[in-house]
């Protein structure tokens, strides 16, 4: 089961009815099909919070702000987060240039 951040650190994490793979697939499908075509160059690097059951979403430079606005409309939902212009929301480790 997928466990997602609910915006309330004191609350127990909510479990999804979807597997991790299905949750990710739904989030990515909604992003690619419905959200990406509406984004512009100014949105590069912003966070997108997606409610996978309705397709509702928020875009903001601050992922917490995006999640909070979406949470106001969907208080019990789990969200898929995506960074505009990247396949990853966060990257860990060294990412230096390989140019000689």
BALOBA-1460 file (C-alpha; in Angstrom, 3 decimals):
// residues 100
<rec num="1" residu="x" x="0.000" y="0.000" z="0.000"/>
<rec num="2" residu="x" x="1.139" y="3.552" z="-0.748"/>
<rec num="3" residu="x" x="1.472" y="5.897" z="2.202"/>
<rec num="4" residu="x" x="1.372" y="9.618" z="1.439"/>
<rec num="5" residu="x" x="1.922" y="12.835" z="3.348"/>
<rec num="6" residu="x" x="-1.424" y="14.181" z="4.549"/>
<rec num="7" residu="x" x="-0.305" y="17.636" z="5.682"/>
<rec num="8" residu="x" x="-0.738" y="16.820" z="9.375"/>
<rec num="9" residu="x" x="2.419" y="15.382" z="10.906"/>
<rec num="10" residu="x" x="0.539" y="14.440" z="14.102"/>
<rec num="11" residu="x" x="-1.953" y="12.262" z="12.215"/>
<rec num="12" residu="x" x="-1.225" y="8.694" z="11.235"/>
<rec num="13" residu="x" x="-0.390" y="8.333" z="7.525"/>
<rec num="14" residu="x" x="-3.378" y="7.350" z="5.416"/>
<rec num="15" residu="x" x="-3.087" y="4.221" z="3.323"/>
<rec num="16" residu="x" x="-4.070" y="4.211" z="-0.319"/>
<rec num="17" residu="x" x="-6.408" y="1.717" z="-1.899"/>
<rec num="18" residu="x" x="-3.919" y="1.617" z="-4.789"/>
<rec num="19" residu="x" x="-0.608" y="-0.203" z="-4.948"/>
<rec num="20" residu="x" x="2.472" y="2.043" z="-5.121"/>
<rec num="21" residu="x" x="2.832" y="1.221" z="-8.802"/>
<rec num="22" residu="x" x="-0.808" y="1.975" z="-9.634"/>
<rec num="23" residu="x" x="-0.753" y="5.218" z="-7.626"/>
<rec num="24" residu="x" x="2.380" y="6.347" z="-9.483"/>
<rec num="25" residu="x" x="0.934" y="5.303" z="-12.849"/>
<rec num="26" residu="x" x="-2.270" y="7.263" z="-12.217"/>
<rec num="27" residu="x" x="-0.377" y="10.360" z="-11.079"/>
<rec num="28" residu="x" x="1.938" y="10.278" z="-14.086"/>
<rec num="29" residu="x" x="-0.927" y="9.619" z="-16.498"/>
<rec num="30" residu="x" x="-2.894" y="12.616" z="-15.208"/>
<rec num="31" residu="x" x="0.218" y="14.811" z="-15.291"/>
<rec num="32" residu="x" x="1.147" y="13.887" z="-18.884"/>
<rec num="33" residu="x" x="-2.394" y="13.899" z="-20.312"/>
<rec num="34" residu="x" x="-4.149" y="16.733" z="-18.469"/>
<rec num="35" residu="x" x="-1.650" y="19.015" z="-16.746"/>
<rec num="36" residu="x" x="1.519" y="19.189" z="-18.861"/>
<rec num="37" residu="x" x="-0.260" y="20.629" z="-21.929"/>
<rec num="38" residu="x" x="-1.491" y="23.561" z="-19.775"/>
<rec num="39" residu="x" x="1.944" y="24.444" z="-18.341"/>
<rec num="40" residu="x" x="4.276" y="27.111" z="-19.704"/>
<rec num="41" residu="x" x="8.006" y="27.820" z="-19.541"/>
<rec num="42" residu="x" x="7.373" y="29.929" z="-16.412"/>
<rec num="43" residu="x" x="6.236" y="26.766" z="-14.602"/>
<rec num="44" residu="x" x="9.621" y="25.013" z="-15.023"/>
<rec num="45" residu="x" x="10.816" y="23.720" z="-11.638"/>
<rec num="46" residu="x" x="7.472" y="24.218" z="-9.889"/>
<rec num="47" residu="x" x="5.793" y="21.488" z="-7.874"/>
<rec num="48" residu="x" x="2.529" y="19.911" z="-9.019"/>
<rec num="49" residu="x" x="0.300" y="18.235" z="-6.419"/>
<rec num="50" residu="x" x="-2.219" y="15.866" z="-8.025"/>
<rec num="51" residu="x" x="-5.277" y="14.241" z="-6.466"/>
<rec num="52" residu="x" x="-5.295" y="11.006" z="-8.475"/>
<rec num="53" residu="x" x="-8.964" y="10.079" z="-8.065"/>
<rec num="54" residu="x" x="-10.383" y="13.377" z="-9.376"/>
<rec num="55" residu="x" x="-7.467" y="14.745" z="-11.430"/>
<rec num="56" residu="x" x="-7.625" y="18.000" z="-9.464"/>
<rec num="57" residu="x" x="-4.225" y="19.659" z="-9.020"/>
<rec num="58" residu="x" x="-2.269" y="22.685" z="-7.825"/>
<rec num="59" residu="x" x="0.987" y="24.178" z="-9.132"/>
<rec num="60" residu="x" x="3.325" y="26.282" z="-6.977"/>
<rec num="61" residu="x" x="7.042" y="26.966" z="-6.421"/>
<rec num="62" residu="x" x="6.439" y="25.709" z="-2.870"/>
<rec num="63" residu="x" x="5.220" y="22.101" z="-2.745"/>
<rec num="64" residu="x" x="3.724" y="22.616" z="0.709"/>
<rec num="65" residu="x" x="1.642" y="25.562" z="-0.521"/>
<rec num="66" residu="x" x="0.437" y="23.498" z="-3.502"/>
<rec num="67" residu="x" x="-0.420" y="20.584" z="-1.213"/>
<rec num="68" residu="x" x="-2.173" y="22.821" z="1.323"/>
<rec num="69" residu="x" x="-4.425" y="24.397" z="-1.328"/>
<rec num="70" residu="x" x="-5.304" y="20.986" z="-2.723"/>
<rec num="71" residu="x" x="-5.839" y="19.621" z="0.796"/>
<rec num="72" residu="x" x="-8.379" y="22.400" z="1.439"/>
<rec num="73" residu="x" x="-10.516" y="20.959" z="-1.388"/>
<rec num="74" residu="x" x="-9.753" y="17.270" z="-0.742"/>
<rec num="75" residu="x" x="-9.102" y="16.848" z="2.993"/>
<rec num="76" residu="x" x="-8.902" y="13.037" z="2.956"/>
<rec num="77" residu="x" x="-7.074" y="12.516" z="-0.332"/>
<rec num="78" residu="x" x="-3.574" y="11.265" z="-1.052"/>
<rec num="79" residu="x" x="-1.498" y="13.271" z="-3.521"/>
<rec num="80" residu="x" x="1.068" y="12.455" z="-6.186"/>
<rec num="81" residu="x" x="3.734" y="15.140" z="-6.497"/>
<rec num="82" residu="x" x="5.688" y="15.909" z="-9.649"/>
<rec num="83" residu="x" x="8.294" y="18.581" z="-10.449"/>
<rec num="84" residu="x" x="7.685" y="20.385" z="-13.778"/>
<rec num="85" residu="x" x="10.533" y="19.617" z="-16.174"/>
<rec num="86" residu="x" x="11.848" y="16.605" z="-14.235"/>
<rec num="87" residu="x" x="10.945" y="12.926" z="-13.941"/>
<rec num="88" residu="x" x="11.869" y="13.148" z="-10.238"/>
<rec num="89" residu="x" x="10.486" y="15.311" z="-7.477"/>
<rec num="90" residu="x" x="13.777" y="15.328" z="-5.558"/>
<rec num="91" residu="x" x="17.195" y="13.991" z="-6.517"/>
<rec num="92" residu="x" x="19.785" y="12.759" z="-4.053"/>
<rec num="93" residu="x" x="23.542" y="12.422" z="-4.447"/>
<rec num="94" residu="x" x="26.054" y="14.115" z="-6.724"/>
<rec num="95" residu="x" x="24.714" y="15.618" z="-9.967"/>
<rec num="96" residu="x" x="27.749" y="17.507" z="-11.257"/>
<rec num="97" residu="x" x="28.660" y="18.068" z="-14.858"/>
<rec num="98" residu="x" x="30.427" y="15.348" z="-16.848"/>
<rec num="99" residu="x" x="31.893" y="17.875" z="-19.295"/>
<rec num="100" residu="x" x="35.681" y="17.749" z="-19.624"/>
